[in-house]
Amino acid sequence: METQEPIYFDPQEREREKQASREADERALANGVSVAEIEAKNAFLTPDRTIIHWDPNREF
């Protein structure tokens, strides 16, 4: 099994990402994208964001 580097959370970087997302949403609204389309894009569990790690050898 491959080991991964630890991931560190940077709250300032996360806030910059969130602000950039808000600004992108505002630009999309100004360009005629519907609120429903923006909400769908920002949904937490969308197929393009959901990754399932399945280990068929794991016992439940």
Secondary structure, DSSP 8 states (H G I E B T S, - for coil): ----------HHHHHHHHHHHHHHHHHHHHTT--HHHHHHHH-TT-TTT------TT---
